[in-house]
């Protein structure tokens, strides 16, 4: 084996080959797996790691899962210290070691060349059932992790290339769907074999030292690029907050609170203000927190960089033990991925996007929150052929994408943490399990209202097909908390609505005297019969800017296309429809009156205005301007909201309500309030805050004005 000189051309060859290896791993996994969760919805991770567990290259599936395979590798090499030999592979799923939750089974294997470990390969995927007290291993009534799915700490499944059949049998017999689990485990083996063969070929061609040098350069390059990007963004403190309701036992409200402090080329994320860990299954461990941080950083700040360990190197995380996002053993964590991890990621992205919004260079990249909640519907039982079946419905990831400055969000855009996410065809789901869809379509009025509207969510209605009954597990957050936050005056997307009706028709209305039951966030495990129709709509994306500033023609088109109802056009967007057309004169008058009602009467005190041109943006309707009195935060009307700092809410007119207007389709938990902030001089909507009842909204963009003034002077 010879060592090649790592010139720029060779570096690019090796870098792109490693990316291709991650893609070949994906192809191998999906080719062998029989689970729609893997083959259709891409709920998995593949990647190549350095011997120390640092991620070198990863696929474009679920970004949450990147750090946990590395944690699993470090557990093997530093904690267990078991002998490592060529051909070994290890399996695990313990969230207190390195998984997100028990359903995320992972496998890693060392890659040897000439007796030395040159890299590791890792793969992880969601399994429909891994045991536990309830079908699908989501156990809403669990109070300890022992009551949830089996936990595999770290087991050698492949010993020097030989499958340990006894270990495989022990794992699969814990599942209600052993055949499905075993097939995925065999797909994991194939995936790691592909990675091993390809990496060994690469090392034999260029030498181990050259490959190691290339990987280290890849990681360093990403870190350098991310630090350079952070240096361009304004120093300051940015706040993000999100909520989830019901812990499986009681409908308690929980908060994820993050304060993102950016200084120079470094970023600190402080979660100390988050709720304490819950008695129910919604918690996540530190592995889950690491996943949420990675999922927040990669698509928001590292969107045009190689995704690897370098992207999180500039980030410091502060989070004491015992929070809902740092739960301590033996707290239950079975629904971590779709509850606390998801909501933690929302809060991180909200804080980071507020930072992007305050940057002239990167403002176009700012968004509200995409697909803020992942509702869960699992169906299982015995099919018409007498065989056990199970399905984790992945359709909820077809929720709405958030709006940007200048364009609407993508309808059914899905979560940004999984750039290659998709859902199964209706026919594929109906083929795999005995269910029948009444509809799968975009849901009207679900996108967050704004100058630019959030993308619409999908909604489905389905029943059983060919069998009399099955077990359905229904749970979510976001039924009483709008998680898809908007920015710059944009509203959040609609909250989730889920119902079960007896012989209900496709639009959810009862027929034949039946009734429709509206579910709360955690109805849990239930028997579903062939007479039942389950219907659900998910959260749309967050909006951007004041809805009363949306182009009247765009609202008219929304109504014509079925995206917005005539009622919402009038009550939310201030557009009066006459048939299929907007009455522009009536709409302008309606909007003027709606703005006036927001503030009572328009402020006109000359001393409260700054007449100079703004020199720096904060969001859609907030800017910095300077006159002889100092630096001010001003509205588009020039009204001064704050002077000498950016805590502008003190100068706005703020209105707090327990429930937003019905046209927004947002239902709030009894301990949540919504506060809207308006410009006193114009009635323009500046921001929409969701916050705990009795707790004032926090100032979410506290910029270092010295940094801003230097940047404005240099044109940075």
C-alpha positions as CSV (number, residue, x, y, z in Angstrom):
1,X,0.0,0.0,0.0
2,X,1.4,3.4,-1.0
3,X,0.5,6.8,0.4
4,X,-0.7,9.3,-2.2
5,X,0.0,13.0,-1.9
6,X,-3.2,14.8,-0.9
7,X,-3.4,17.5,-3.6
8,X,-6.6,19.4,-4.2
9,X,-7.8,17.2,-7.0
10,X,-7.2,14.0,-5.0
11,X,-9.0,15.5,-2.0
12,X,-12.1,16.2,-4.1
13,X,-12.0,12.7,-5.5
14,X,-11.9,11.1,-2.0
15,X,-14.4,13.5,-0.6
16,X,-16.9,12.8,-3.3
17,X,-16.2,9.1,-3.1
18,X,-17.1,9.1,0.6
19,X,-20.4,10.9,-0.2
20,X,-21.1,8.3,-2.8
21,X,-20.4,5.5,-0.3
22,X,-23.1,7.0,2.0
23,X,-25.4,6.9,-0.9
24,X,-24.5,3.3,-1.8
25,X,-25.3,2.4,1.8
26,X,-28.7,3.9,1.4
27,X,-29.3,1.9,-1.8
28,X,-28.3,-1.3,0.0
29,X,-30.5,-0.7,3.0
30,X,-33.6,0.2,0.9
31,X,-33.0,-2.7,-1.4
32,X,-33.1,-5.3,1.3
33,X,-35.6,-3.8,3.8
34,X,-39.3,-4.7,3.5
35,X,-40.5,-1.9,5.7
36,X,-42.3,1.1,4.1
37,X,-40.8,3.2,6.9
38,X,-37.4,2.5,5.3
39,X,-38.2,1.8,1.7
40,X,-40.7,4.6,1.2
41,X,-40.4,7.2,4.0
42,X,-36.6,7.1,4.4
43,X,-36.7,7.2,8.2
44,X,-33.1,6.0,8.6
45,X,-29.5,7.2,8.6
46,X,-26.3,5.9,6.9
47,X,-22.8,7.3,7.4
48,X,-19.1,6.8,7.7
49,X,-17.1,7.6,10.8
50,X,-13.6,8.1,12.0
51,X,-12.2,5.6,14.5
52,X,-13.0,8.1,17.3
53,X,-16.7,8.3,16.3
54,X,-16.5,11.6,14.5
55,X,-18.9,11.7,11.6
56,X,-17.0,11.9,8.3
57,X,-19.9,11.6,5.8
58,X,-23.6,11.1,6.0
59,X,-26.6,10.6,3.8
60,X,-29.4,13.1,3.4
61,X,-32.0,11.3,5.5
62,X,-32.7,12.0,9.2
63,X,-30.1,14.5,10.5
64,X,-31.2,13.8,14.1
65,X,-29.5,10.4,13.9
66,X,-26.0,11.5,12.9
67,X,-24.5,12.0,16.4
68,X,-26.0,8.9,18.0
69,X,-24.1,6.4,15.8
70,X,-20.9,8.2,16.8
71,X,-21.9,8.0,20.5
72,X,-22.5,4.3,20.0
73,X,-19.0,3.8,18.5
74,X,-17.4,5.7,21.4
75,X,-19.3,3.5,23.9
76,X,-17.9,0.4,22.2
77,X,-14.3,1.7,22.1
78,X,-14.2,3.5,25.4
79,X,-16.7,1.9,27.7
80,X,-17.1,-1.7,26.8
81,X,-13.5,-2.0,25.6
82,X,-14.4,-5.4,24.0
83,X,-11.9,-6.7,21.5
84,X,-12.5,-5.5,17.9
85,X,-11.8,-7.8,15.0
86,X,-12.2,-7.6,11.3
87,X,-15.8,-8.5,10.3
88,X,-17.4,-7.6,13.6
89,X,-20.7,-5.7,13.8
90,X,-22.5,-4.4,16.9
91,X,-26.2,-3.7,17.4
92,X,-27.9,-1.5,20.0
93,X,-30.9,0.8,20.7
94,X,-30.4,2.1,24.2
95,X,-31.3,5.8,24.4
96,X,-29.1,6.1,27.5
97,X,-26.1,5.0,25.5
98,X,-26.5,6.3,22.0
99,X,-29.9,6.0,20.4
100,X,-32.8,8.5,20.1
101,X,-35.4,6.0,21.3
102,X,-35.8,2.3,21.5
103,X,-37.5,2.0,18.0
104,X,-34.3,3.4,16.4
105,X,-32.2,0.3,16.1
106,X,-28.6,0.9,15.1
107,X,-25.7,-1.1,13.9
108,X,-22.1,-0.2,13.5
109,X,-19.0,-2.0,12.3
110,X,-15.3,-1.3,12.3
111,X,-13.5,-1.2,8.9
112,X,-10.1,-2.8,9.0
113,X,-7.3,-2.6,6.5
114,X,-4.1,-4.5,7.2
115,X,-5.0,-5.1,10.8
116,X,-5.9,-1.5,11.7
117,X,-9.3,0.2,12.0
118,X,-9.4,3.0,9.4
119,X,-13.1,3.9,9.8
120,X,-16.5,2.8,11.0
121,X,-19.7,2.4,9.2
122,X,-23.1,3.1,10.9
123,X,-26.7,2.6,10.0
124,X,-29.9,3.3,12.0
125,X,-33.6,3.0,11.2
126,X,-37.0,3.2,12.9
127,X,-38.5,-0.3,13.5
128,X,-42.3,-0.6,13.8
129,X,-42.2,-2.7,17.0
130,X,-39.4,-3.7,19.4
131,X,-41.5,-5.0,22.2
132,X,-42.8,-3.2,25.3
133,X,-46.1,-2.9,27.0
134,X,-48.0,-1.5,23.9
135,X,-48.0,-2.4,20.2
136,X,-45.5,-0.3,18.2
137,X,-43.4,0.2,21.4
138,X,-44.8,3.7,22.0
139,X,-46.2,3.3,25.5
140,X,-48.1,6.4,26.7
141,X,-48.7,4.9,30.1
142,X,-45.1,4.0,30.8
143,X,-43.5,5.6,33.9
144,X,-40.1,3.9,33.5
145,X,-38.0,2.9,30.6
146,X,-38.3,-0.7,31.7
147,X,-41.9,-0.7,30.5
148,X,-41.0,0.4,27.0
149,X,-39.4,-1.5,24.1
150,X,-36.4,-3.7,24.7
151,X,-33.1,-1.9,25.2
152,X,-30.0,-3.5,23.6
153,X,-27.0,-1.7,25.2
154,X,-24.3,-3.1,22.9
155,X,-24.2,-6.6,21.5
156,X,-21.9,-8.1,19.0
157,X,-24.2,-9.6,16.4
158,X,-21.6,-10.4,13.7
159,X,-18.4,-12.0,15.1
160,X,-15.6,-12.0,12.5
161,X,-18.1,-12.2,9.7
162,X,-20.3,-14.9,11.3
163,X,-23.9,-14.1,12.3
164,X,-24.7,-15.0,15.9
165,X,-28.2,-16.6,15.2
166,X,-28.9,-17.0,18.9
167,X,-28.5,-13.3,19.5
168,X,-30.6,-12.4,16.5
169,X,-33.3,-14.7,17.7
170,X,-33.2,-13.2,21.1
171,X,-33.7,-9.7,19.6
172,X,-36.4,-10.5,17.1
173,X,-38.6,-12.6,19.5
174,X,-39.0,-9.5,21.7
175,X,-40.9,-7.9,18.8
176,X,-44.5,-8.4,17.8
177,X,-43.3,-8.3,14.2
178,X,-40.2,-10.5,14.3
179,X,-40.0,-11.1,10.5
180,X,-40.0,-7.3,9.8
181,X,-37.4,-6.6,12.4
182,X,-35.2,-9.5,11.2
183,X,-35.3,-8.4,7.6
184,X,-34.3,-4.9,8.6
185,X,-31.4,-6.2,10.7
186,X,-30.2,-8.2,7.7
187,X,-30.5,-5.0,5.6
188,X,-28.2,-3.4,8.2
189,X,-25.7,-6.1,7.7
190,X,-25.8,-5.6,4.0
191,X,-25.4,-1.9,4.4
192,X,-22.3,-2.2,6.5
193,X,-20.8,-4.8,4.2
194,X,-21.2,-2.3,1.3
195,X,-19.5,0.4,3.3
196,X,-16.7,-1.9,4.3
197,X,-16.0,-3.1,0.8
198,X,-16.0,0.5,-0.6
199,X,-13.9,2.0,2.1
200,X,-11.3,-0.8,1.9
201,X,-11.1,-0.3,-1.9
202,X,-10.5,3.4,-1.3
203,X,-7.8,2.8,1.3
204,X,-6.0,0.2,-0.8
205,X,-5.9,2.6,-3.7
206,X,-4.7,5.7,-1.9
207,X,-3.4,4.5,1.5
208,X,-4.8,4.7,5.0
209,X,-2.9,7.9,5.9
210,X,-4.1,9.7,2.8
211,X,-7.8,8.7,3.5
212,X,-7.5,9.8,7.1
213,X,-5.9,13.1,6.1
214,X,-8.7,13.7,3.5
215,X,-11.4,13.0,6.1
216,X,-9.8,15.2,8.7
217,X,-9.6,17.9,6.0
218,X,-13.3,17.4,5.2
219,X,-14.3,17.9,8.8
220,X,-11.9,20.9,9.2
221,X,-13.2,22.5,6.0
222,X,-16.8,22.3,7.2
223,X,-15.8,23.8,10.6
224,X,-13.9,26.6,8.9
225,X,-16.8,27.4,6.6
226,X,-19.4,27.4,9.5
227,X,-17.2,29.6,11.7
228,X,-16.8,32.0,8.8
229,X,-20.6,32.1,8.4
230,X,-21.1,32.6,12.1
231,X,-18.6,35.5,11.9
232,X,-20.8,37.2,9.3
233,X,-24.0,36.9,11.5
234,X,-24.7,39.6,14.1
235,X,-23.4,39.1,17.6
236,X,-26.2,38.9,20.2
237,X,-28.7,36.6,22.0
238,X,-31.6,35.0,20.2
239,X,-34.4,33.2,21.9
240,X,-36.5,30.3,20.7
241,X,-39.2,28.5,22.6
242,X,-41.7,25.8,21.8
243,X,-44.2,23.7,23.7
244,X,-45.6,20.2,23.8
245,X,-48.6,19.0,25.7
246,X,-49.6,15.9,27.6
247,X,-47.0,13.4,28.9
248,X,-49.1,10.3,28.4
249,X,-50.6,10.6,31.9
250,X,-51.9,14.1,32.3
251,X,-52.3,17.1,30.0
252,X,-49.4,19.1,31.4
253,X,-47.7,21.7,29.3
254,X,-44.0,21.4,28.8
255,X,-41.6,24.0,27.4
256,X,-38.3,23.8,25.5
257,X,-36.4,27.0,25.9
258,X,-33.2,27.8,24.1
259,X,-31.1,30.9,24.3
260,X,-28.7,31.1,21.4
261,X,-25.7,33.4,22.1
262,X,-23.6,34.1,19.1
263,X,-20.2,35.8,19.5
264,X,-17.6,35.9,16.8
265,X,-17.3,32.5,15.2
266,X,-18.9,30.5,18.1
267,X,-22.4,29.7,19.1
268,X,-23.8,28.7,22.6
269,X,-27.1,27.0,23.0
270,X,-28.5,27.2,26.5
271,X,-31.5,25.0,27.4
272,X,-31.5,25.7,31.1
273,X,-34.9,27.4,31.0
274,X,-36.6,24.2,29.7
275,X,-39.1,22.2,31.8
276,X,-38.0,19.5,34.1
277,X,-38.3,15.9,32.9
278,X,-41.7,14.4,32.6
279,X,-43.1,11.3,34.3
280,X,-44.3,10.0,30.9
281,X,-42.7,8.8,27.7
282,X,-42.2,12.2,26.0
283,X,-38.6,12.8,27.4
284,X,-35.4,12.5,25.5
285,X,-31.9,11.7,26.8
286,X,-28.7,13.7,26.0
287,X,-28.4,11.6,22.8
288,X,-31.7,13.0,21.7
289,X,-30.6,16.6,22.5
290,X,-27.4,16.0,20.5
291,X,-29.6,14.9,17.6
292,X,-31.9,17.9,17.9
293,X,-28.9,20.3,17.9
294,X,-27.4,18.6,14.8
295,X,-30.7,18.6,13.1
296,X,-31.0,22.3,13.7
297,X,-27.5,23.4,12.7
298,X,-27.1,21.3,9.5
299,X,-30.0,22.6,7.3
300,X,-30.1,26.1,8.8
301,X,-26.5,27.2,8.9
302,X,-24.6,24.4,7.0
303,X,-27.0,24.0,4.1
304,X,-24.3,24.4,1.5
305,X,-21.5,22.5,3.3
306,X,-20.4,18.9,3.7
307,X,-22.5,17.5,6.5
308,X,-20.1,16.0,9.1
309,X,-18.7,16.5,12.6
310,X,-17.2,20.0,11.7
311,X,-20.7,21.5,11.6
312,X,-21.2,21.1,15.3
313,X,-17.6,21.9,16.4
314,X,-18.3,25.7,16.9
315,X,-21.4,24.9,19.1
316,X,-21.4,24.7,22.9
317,X,-24.4,23.2,24.5
318,X,-25.5,24.1,28.1
319,X,-28.1,21.8,29.6
320,X,-28.2,20.5,33.2
321,X,-29.3,17.0,33.9
322,X,-33.0,16.3,34.6
323,X,-34.6,18.5,32.0
324,X,-37.2,17.2,29.6
325,X,-34.4,17.2,27.0
326,X,-31.7,15.7,29.3
327,X,-33.8,13.1,31.1
328,X,-32.0,10.9,33.6
329,X,-32.4,7.1,34.0
330,X,-34.8,5.4,34.3
331,X,-37.2,8.1,32.8
332,X,-39.3,6.8,29.9
333,X,-38.2,8.1,26.5
334,X,-40.2,5.9,24.0
335,X,-41.7,8.8,22.0
336,X,-38.6,11.1,22.2
337,X,-38.2,11.5,18.5
338,X,-41.7,12.7,17.8
339,X,-42.1,14.7,21.0
340,X,-39.2,16.4,22.8
341,X,-36.5,16.0,20.1
342,X,-38.8,17.3,17.5
343,X,-39.9,20.3,19.6
344,X,-36.3,21.0,20.7
345,X,-35.3,21.2,17.1
346,X,-38.2,23.6,16.5
347,X,-36.9,25.9,19.2
348,X,-33.4,25.8,17.9
349,X,-34.4,26.6,14.4
350,X,-36.6,29.4,15.5
351,X,-33.7,31.0,17.4
352,X,-31.3,30.5,14.5
353,X,-33.7,31.9,11.9
354,X,-34.2,35.0,14.0
355,X,-30.5,35.4,13.7
356,X,-30.6,35.0,9.9
357,X,-33.5,37.4,9.7
358,X,-31.3,40.1,11.3
359,X,-28.6,39.7,8.7
360,X,-28.7,41.6,5.4
361,X,-26.7,38.9,3.7
362,X,-28.6,35.9,4.9
363,X,-32.1,37.3,5.5
364,X,-33.3,35.5,2.4
365,X,-32.6,32.2,4.1
366,X,-34.7,32.9,7.2
367,X,-37.9,30.8,7.7
368,X,-40.4,30.1,10.3
369,X,-40.7,26.5,11.5
370,X,-41.3,23.7,9.0
371,X,-43.6,20.8,9.9
372,X,-43.7,21.6,13.6
373,X,-45.3,18.3,14.9
374,X,-45.0,14.7,14.0
375,X,-48.3,13.0,14.8
376,X,-48.2,9.2,15.2
377,X,-50.6,6.6,13.9
378,X,-49.6,3.0,14.2
379,X,-51.9,0.2,13.0
380,X,-51.3,-3.5,13.9
381,X,-53.0,-6.8,14.3
382,X,-53.8,-9.9,12.2
383,X,-54.5,-9.4,8.5
384,X,-57.0,-11.2,6.3
385,X,-54.5,-14.0,5.7
386,X,-54.0,-14.7,9.4
387,X,-50.6,-13.0,9.4
388,X,-49.4,-10.4,11.9
389,X,-49.0,-6.9,10.4
390,X,-47.9,-3.5,11.5
391,X,-47.5,-0.1,10.0
392,X,-46.0,3.2,11.3
393,X,-47.9,5.7,9.1
394,X,-45.3,8.2,7.9
395,X,-47.9,10.5,6.1
396,X,-47.6,13.1,8.9
397,X,-44.2,14.3,7.5
398,X,-46.2,15.7,4.6
399,X,-47.0,18.7,6.8
400,X,-46.4,22.3,5.6
401,X,-43.1,24.0,5.0
402,X,-42.5,27.6,6.3
403,X,-42.6,30.8,4.3
404,X,-39.5,32.8,3.5
405,X,-39.1,36.5,3.0
406,X,-40.4,36.8,-0.6
407,X,-42.2,33.5,-1.2
408,X,-44.7,31.1,0.3
409,X,-43.8,27.9,2.0
410,X,-44.0,24.6,0.3
411,X,-47.2,22.7,0.8
412,X,-46.6,19.2,2.1
413,X,-43.0,20.3,2.3
414,X,-42.1,18.2,5.3
415,X,-39.4,18.4,7.9
416,X,-36.2,20.3,6.9
417,X,-34.2,17.9,9.0
418,X,-34.7,15.3,6.4
419,X,-34.0,16.8,3.0
420,X,-34.7,13.5,1.2
421,X,-37.9,12.6,3.1
422,X,-40.8,11.1,1.3
423,X,-44.0,9.2,2.0
424,X,-45.4,6.0,0.6
425,X,-48.0,5.9,-2.2
426,X,-51.5,5.4,-0.9
427,X,-51.6,2.1,-2.9
428,X,-48.3,0.9,-1.3
429,X,-49.7,1.4,2.3
430,X,-53.0,-0.3,1.3
431,X,-51.0,-3.2,-0.2
432,X,-48.8,-3.7,2.9
433,X,-51.5,-3.6,5.5
434,X,-55.3,-3.9,5.5
435,X,-56.4,-0.3,5.4
436,X,-58.3,1.9,2.9
437,X,-57.9,5.6,2.3
438,X,-60.9,7.8,1.8
439,X,-58.6,10.7,0.9
440,X,-55.1,12.1,1.2
441,X,-55.1,15.8,0.2
442,X,-54.0,19.2,1.1
443,X,-55.9,20.8,4.0
444,X,-57.4,24.2,3.5
445,X,-56.5,27.0,6.0
446,X,-53.6,25.0,7.6
447,X,-50.7,27.2,6.4
448,X,-49.6,29.9,8.8
449,X,-51.0,33.3,7.7
450,X,-48.7,36.0,6.6
451,X,-47.5,38.4,3.9
452,X,-46.1,35.1,2.6
453,X,-48.2,32.2,3.6
454,X,-46.9,29.0,5.1
455,X,-47.3,25.8,3.1
456,X,-50.5,23.8,3.6
457,X,-50.5,20.5,5.5
458,X,-51.8,17.2,4.2
459,X,-54.8,15.5,5.7
460,X,-55.9,11.9,5.5
461,X,-59.0,9.9,6.3
462,X,-58.7,6.1,6.5
463,X,-60.4,2.9,7.7
464,X,-59.7,-0.8,7.8
465,X,-59.9,-2.9,4.7
466,X,-60.6,-6.6,4.7
467,X,-60.6,-7.2,8.5
468,X,-63.0,-6.5,11.3
469,X,-60.7,-4.9,13.8
470,X,-57.1,-3.9,14.6
471,X,-55.2,-2.1,17.2
472,X,-54.5,1.6,16.5
473,X,-52.1,3.8,18.5
474,X,-52.9,7.5,18.2
475,X,-50.8,10.2,19.8
476,X,-49.3,13.6,19.0
477,X,-48.2,16.9,20.3
478,X,-49.3,20.0,18.6
479,X,-53.1,19.5,19.0
480,X,-53.1,22.3,21.6
481,X,-49.8,24.0,20.8
482,X,-48.9,25.6,17.4
483,X,-45.4,24.4,16.8
484,X,-44.9,25.7,13.3
485,X,-44.1,29.2,14.4
486,X,-44.0,32.1,11.9
487,X,-41.6,35.1,11.8
488,X,-41.8,38.8,11.3
489,X,-45.6,39.0,12.1
490,X,-46.4,35.7,10.4
491,X,-48.8,33.4,12.2
492,X,-48.1,29.7,13.1
493,X,-49.6,27.0,11.0
494,X,-52.9,25.4,12.2
495,X,-52.8,22.9,15.1
496,X,-53.4,19.2,14.5
497,X,-57.0,17.9,14.5
498,X,-57.6,14.2,14.8
499,X,-61.0,12.5,15.0
500,X,-62.6,9.0,14.9
501,X,-66.1,8.6,13.5
502,X,-68.5,5.7,13.2
503,X,-69.3,5.1,9.6
504,X,-68.2,8.7,8.9
505,X,-68.0,10.0,5.4
506,X,-64.8,11.3,3.9
507,X,-65.1,14.9,5.0
508,X,-65.4,13.9,8.7
509,X,-69.1,14.5,9.1
510,X,-71.1,11.7,10.7
511,X,-73.5,9.6,8.7
512,X,-76.3,7.2,9.7
513,X,-76.6,8.8,13.0
514,X,-73.0,8.2,14.0
515,X,-70.8,10.6,16.0
516,X,-67.4,12.0,15.5
517,X,-65.1,12.0,18.5
518,X,-62.4,14.7,18.5
519,X,-59.2,13.4,20.1
520,X,-56.9,15.2,22.4
521,X,-53.1,14.9,22.0
522,X,-52.7,11.4,23.6
523,X,-55.7,9.2,23.2
524,X,-53.3,6.2,23.1
525,X,-53.9,2.6,22.2
526,X,-57.4,1.7,21.1
527,X,-59.4,-0.9,19.1
528,X,-60.3,0.3,15.6
529,X,-63.1,-1.5,13.8
530,X,-64.1,-1.6,10.1
531,X,-66.9,0.9,11.0
532,X,-64.4,3.5,12.2
533,X,-63.0,6.3,10.1
534,X,-59.8,8.0,11.4
535,X,-59.3,11.5,10.1
536,X,-56.4,13.8,10.8
537,X,-54.9,17.1,9.5
538,X,-51.4,18.2,10.5
539,X,-49.7,21.5,11.0
540,X,-49.0,23.8,8.1
541,X,-45.8,25.8,7.9
542,X,-45.2,29.1,9.7
543,X,-46.0,32.4,7.9
544,X,-43.8,35.4,7.2
545,X,-45.0,39.0,7.8
546,X,-48.3,40.6,8.5
547,X,-51.2,38.8,6.7
548,X,-52.8,42.2,6.0
549,X,-49.8,42.9,3.7
550,X,-50.3,39.9,1.5
551,X,-51.0,40.8,-2.1
552,X,-54.8,40.8,-2.7
553,X,-54.3,38.9,-5.9
554,X,-52.4,36.2,-4.1
555,X,-55.2,35.8,-1.6
556,X,-57.7,35.7,-4.5
557,X,-55.7,32.9,-6.1
558,X,-55.5,31.1,-2.7
559,X,-59.3,31.1,-2.5
560,X,-59.7,30.0,-6.1
561,X,-57.2,27.2,-5.6
562,X,-58.7,26.0,-2.3
563,X,-55.8,26.9,-0.1
564,X,-57.7,29.5,1.9
565,X,-61.4,29.7,2.6
566,X,-63.4,32.8,1.9
567,X,-64.0,33.2,5.7
568,X,-60.2,33.2,6.3
569,X,-59.6,35.5,3.4
570,X,-61.9,38.1,5.0
571,X,-61.1,37.5,8.7
572,X,-57.4,36.9,8.5
573,X,-56.2,38.6,5.3
574,X,-58.8,41.4,5.1
575,X,-59.8,40.4,1.5
576,X,-63.5,40.7,0.6
577,X,-64.5,38.1,-2.0
578,X,-67.4,38.5,-4.4
579,X,-67.8,35.1,-5.9
580,X,-64.4,34.0,-7.2
581,X,-63.0,37.5,-7.4
582,X,-61.6,39.9,-4.8
583,X,-63.3,43.3,-4.4
584,X,-60.2,45.4,-4.2
585,X,-61.8,48.7,-3.0
586,X,-63.7,46.9,-0.3
587,X,-60.6,44.9,0.7
588,X,-58.5,48.1,1.1
589,X,-61.2,49.6,3.3
590,X,-61.5,46.5,5.3
591,X,-57.7,46.2,5.9
592,X,-57.6,49.9,7.0
593,X,-60.3,49.3,9.5
594,X,-58.7,46.0,10.8
595,X,-55.4,47.8,11.4
596,X,-57.2,50.6,13.3
597,X,-59.0,48.1,15.5
598,X,-55.7,46.5,16.4
599,X,-54.4,49.6,18.1
600,X,-57.6,51.7,18.8
601,X,-56.2,54.9,17.3
602,X,-53.0,55.6,15.5
603,X,-50.2,57.3,17.4
604,X,-49.1,60.6,15.9
605,X,-46.7,62.1,18.5
606,X,-43.9,63.5,16.4
607,X,-41.4,62.8,19.1
608,X,-42.0,59.1,18.7
609,X,-40.9,59.0,15.1
610,X,-37.5,58.8,13.5
611,X,-37.4,60.3,10.0
612,X,-34.0,58.9,8.9
613,X,-33.6,55.9,6.5
614,X,-33.1,52.6,8.4
615,X,-29.6,51.2,8.0
616,X,-30.1,47.6,9.3
617,X,-32.9,45.0,9.2
618,X,-34.2,43.0,12.2
619,X,-37.2,41.3,10.6
620,X,-39.9,41.9,8.0
621,X,-41.3,45.1,9.8
622,X,-38.5,46.0,12.2
623,X,-35.3,47.9,11.4
624,X,-32.6,50.0,13.0
625,X,-32.4,53.7,12.3
626,X,-30.2,56.4,13.7
627,X,-30.7,60.1,14.4
628,X,-29.2,62.6,16.9
629,X,-31.1,60.8,19.7
630,X,-29.3,57.5,19.1
631,X,-30.0,54.2,17.5
632,X,-33.6,53.1,17.4
633,X,-35.7,50.1,16.5
634,X,-38.3,51.4,14.2
635,X,-41.4,50.1,12.3
636,X,-42.0,50.8,8.6
637,X,-43.9,53.9,9.7
638,X,-40.7,55.1,11.4
639,X,-42.3,54.8,14.8
640,X,-39.6,54.4,17.5
641,X,-40.2,51.2,19.5
642,X,-36.9,51.2,21.5
643,X,-33.7,53.3,21.7
644,X,-30.2,52.2,22.5
645,X,-31.2,48.5,22.5
646,X,-33.3,46.0,20.5
647,X,-35.8,45.1,23.1
648,X,-38.5,46.6,21.0
649,X,-41.6,44.9,22.5
650,X,-41.7,47.6,25.2
651,X,-42.8,50.2,22.6
652,X,-45.4,48.1,20.8
653,X,-49.1,47.7,21.5
654,X,-49.5,44.1,22.7
655,X,-52.7,42.1,22.8
656,X,-52.9,38.8,24.7
657,X,-55.7,36.2,24.1
658,X,-56.4,32.8,25.4
659,X,-57.5,31.6,22.0
660,X,-56.7,33.2,18.6
661,X,-59.5,34.0,16.1
662,X,-61.1,30.8,14.9
663,X,-60.1,31.4,11.3
664,X,-56.5,30.6,12.1
665,X,-57.5,27.0,13.1
666,X,-55.3,27.2,16.2
667,X,-56.3,25.6,19.5
668,X,-54.3,26.6,22.6
669,X,-53.7,24.6,25.7
670,X,-55.3,26.0,28.8
671,X,-51.8,27.1,30.0
672,X,-50.8,28.8,26.7
673,X,-51.6,32.3,25.5
674,X,-51.0,34.1,22.2
675,X,-49.7,37.7,22.2
676,X,-49.7,39.9,19.0
677,X,-47.5,43.0,18.9
678,X,-48.5,46.0,16.7
679,X,-46.9,49.2,15.5
680,X,-48.8,52.0,17.4
681,X,-48.6,54.3,14.4
682,X,-49.8,52.0,11.6
683,X,-51.3,48.8,13.2
684,X,-48.8,46.6,11.3
685,X,-48.4,43.2,13.0
686,X,-44.8,42.9,14.1
687,X,-44.7,39.5,15.8
688,X,-46.9,36.7,17.2
689,X,-45.7,35.1,20.4
690,X,-46.9,31.8,22.0
691,X,-46.1,31.8,25.7
692,X,-47.1,30.4,29.0
693,X,-50.1,32.0,30.7
694,X,-49.0,34.6,33.1
695,X,-45.5,34.8,31.7
696,X,-44.7,37.8,29.5
697,X,-43.1,37.1,26.0
698,X,-39.3,37.5,26.1
699,X,-37.2,39.7,23.9
700,X,-36.0,37.3,21.2
701,X,-33.4,39.4,19.3
702,X,-31.0,41.2,21.6
703,X,-28.3,42.4,19.2
704,X,-24.9,43.8,20.1
705,X,-25.3,47.3,18.6
706,X,-21.6,47.9,18.4
707,X,-21.3,44.8,16.2
708,X,-24.2,46.0,14.1
709,X,-22.7,49.5,13.7
710,X,-19.3,48.2,12.6
711,X,-21.0,45.9,10.1
712,X,-23.1,48.7,8.7
713,X,-20.0,50.9,8.3
714,X,-18.0,48.2,6.5
715,X,-21.0,47.0,4.4
716,X,-20.7,43.5,5.9
